[in-house]
Amino acid sequence: MKWYSDCFSEDLDNHYPIKHIQIFVENEKLNLNDSLTKPFPLFNIMASDYLFSSFSKDLDNINKVINSDEELEFVFDNNEVIFKNYQISSKLIINTDFRFNKFLNLKPEREEKKEYDEFAVTASFKTDTNLENRAEQYFREAKILAILPYADHEFSIVLSGLKKGDEKFLNDSGEKLINFINKQTNLRSVKLASKINHFPLSFYKIKHDPKLRSLYIGDAGHRVHPLAGLGLNLGLGDIQMIDSLISDKRIIDPGQENFIKKYAISRSIDESIIMHLTDRLDEALVNNSEVFSALFKYPIKITENSELLKKALVRMV
């Protein structure tokens, strides 16, 4: 919540007296005190007896780590949801990671789903080039390379559009990845700084059950092709919608059915638009569809040659 709320005018976890607990799964050694490497919480449990009647910065925030094989038990009723393992009752659970779904007996239904014949790799690198906090994206050789700086000389990548036969990019040494980066960019002395991760590509959105007092946001609620970087935008939109609903003082209980329904209906529209937009882009830029490639060919050239259009697109996205 804190990380997302930094992007908006309201600091949600300070502005409202919301008590919440963050849960992490112990798949690897976790350093919860390191702000740089701290993992994203698996889910947040939010509870507040007097959501709008007082202002308080004395928050009861708790971090807990559970084992990946630990059985979690949740009890849902009309007024609250109880996390029985720790006897914590709350009004609302916010699921922030699709892995959380395995802990629920009721597996959420996926809508508008599609599995791509593609996968993506992610990794971090160091370079002698000063990145100047500028992200770049390259559409080359039916692959899409995103360069995402997080320090002057450090960056992560998302290389998508990989298919059967591209397993060479998973080499532990990172040699093939580095060669590809060198070929596509002007970065100097690129060195691998992390392990290489890979994952299959798909798109879907979760169908919310208003009776479960649960919201699915970010990767827990939707997945899109990473080629345009719009998954993060969808996640930020999720938080913006939660902020809007929490600010509606007519809603006393953020876990009630009307709250969940309003959230789900609003976000479903944006999710569908983005999912199908990225799907069409994938057809044109990765799979070389004759129809979609022809449709995109000239608009892309026009956009590439117009700084005004580029700026307008960035503002819109």
Secondary structure, 3 states (H helix, E strand, C coil): CHHHHCCCCCCHHHHCCCEEEEEEECCCCCCCCCCCCCCCCCEEEEECCCCCCCCCCCCCCEEEEECCCCCCCEEECCCCEEECCCCEEECEEEECCHHHHHHCCCCCCEEEEEEEEEEEEEEEEECCCCCCCCCEEEEECCEEEEEEEEECCEEEEEEEEECCCCHHHHCCCCHHHHHHHHHHCCCCCCEECCCCEEEEEEEEEECCCHHHCEEECHHHCEECCHHHCHHHHHHHHHHHHHHHHHCCCCCCCCCCHHHHHHHHHHHHHHHHHHHHHHHHHHHHHCCCCHHHHHHHHHHHHHHHCCHHHHHHHHHHC
